[in-house]
Amino acid sequence: MSIVNGPTPESDEAFFDDVASLKSRVRAHTDPGRKPLGKDDNAEDSEDGGRARRGRPPLTRVQSSRDIDIVERTRSVDEMNRALPDMEAAYHTILSSVGEDPARQGLLKTPSRAASALIFFTKGYQEDLQEVVSDAIFDEDTDEMVIVRDIELFSLCEHHLVPFMGKVSVGYLPNKKVLGLSKIARIVEMYSRRLQVQERLTKQIALALSEAIQPAGVAVVCEATHMCMVMRGVQKLNSKTVTSCMMGVFREDPKTREEFLTLARE
């Protein structure tokens, strides 16, 4: 969802139109007895999360990543390695097609290097949320905002296969569970190291964090420069794209949303 000053209800409704066909899955993942990913907690969740927040609405579960079929691992490491010869051959063809001589000294190993680089740039296809989160979910009786700010972002635009880069700030309101701080950066890395559009990437990060620990709310703001706008097309060198995803309390309560946006900008 691309935004300038904030999310809109209309765009959010359109995004979730396709969820209607997944009602059974939604019910399974929004059941009050459902436990956070990777945890086996016997404690029961109360409707308001155990205690009221200062001036904040009662805790509510936010949308699960699985409710909209967020793609996890699609290729194994072995599969990617087996694809290397075909990728090298494709780069050899590209070099010839642009008028270069793949046999000249400077380009002899370029197909191999380029194929290996592309596998690294898209290594997120080899990972899934369960592996990334691992055992870094902890029980903590806290309901104060957690923010990890200015996480560096590098990704590939799926429309032109050129980079876009920037930073991501992620915040959440815990619901008796917290996630190891480095894992938030790992989630950003997993989804950014795929062929992406910034709008989807922002939503995936928010939904993955929601899936992992079922917080009262999640907020993600992403700001990036796209080489497809800088190097080609309109060639606007200083343009930046800002996207956001607000879920749970961050969408429902303007004061909580403003608190996050203020801290993320400082």
URLIN-V743496 format. One record per helix or strand. SS is the DSSP state (~ for helix, > for strand). FROM is the first residue (numbers start at 1). TO is the last residue. If there is no record, write none. Layout:
SS;FROM;TO
SS;FROM;TO
This chain:
>;2;2
~;9;15
~;17;29
~;65;68
~;77;82
~;84;97
~;105;107
~;110;121
~;123;126
~;129;133
>;137;139
>;145;157
>;163;173
>;177;179
~;181;192
>;195;196
~;198;213
>;217;226
~;227;230
>;241;248
~;249;252
~;254;265
